[in-house]
Amino acid sequence: MHEATIAKSILEIVSKQIARTPGALRALQVHVVAGQFRNVDRESLEFAFDSLKMFDQRTSGCELHLEMPSATALCKESQHAYHPCYQQAYCCPLCGSGIGKLISGEELDVVNVSLETVLHEEQKDHARVVR
């Protein structure tokens, strides 16, 4: 289950963002993109993330927003853009040639972390804001 390793890495990135953001109290949300060819099981990743986030009070309330885009490729022969899939042996449905170039589908990125922060003392009694 590589999803647990992915969840751990996501939480490490979130923790580093909290550490380098002045006045950060806790993480509210993290947005992750995991492309189709990363073979990430959504339910397993969500379960691992929810289990591991509890080990740090600063991440315990963090919500995982997971985007899982389909793969897009250009075929070898005619450069047709298509969505490669197992059912078609990853071949182009128009000409039958294989993948020439994978355009998307291998992403695995943390694209945004939302934090709750405390404003500096000179600003209204430590009001809380969302970044």
C-alpha positions, 0 to 999 in steps of 0.5 A: 500500500504505497498510499500510506507513504504518499500520505506521509509525504503529503503531511511532511510537506504540510508540516514544513509549510506550517513551520516556514509560515510566520504565525501559522497555527494549523493546516486547514486543507491540502489540495493534491493532484494524483494522475491516473498513471500514479495508480493511487487508490482514492479510498486508501489514500484518504484513509491513510491521510486521515489516520496519519494526520492525527499524530500532529495537532497542527494537521489533525483537522486538515482536509485532503482535497484530491484531484485525480485527472485522467491520463492524456497522451499523443499517439506515436503514429499520428499524434492524436490526443487521446485518453489511454486505457487498459481496455484498449491496451493503451493504444490510440482508438483512432489509429491503433498506435501506442503512446508516443508521448504522455502529456498528463497522468503522472502528476503527484503534486501538492498544489495548495496548502491552506493555513490558519494563522495569527496576525502580528501583535500590531493587528487586532488582538491576534485575530485568526485569518485563513490563508 
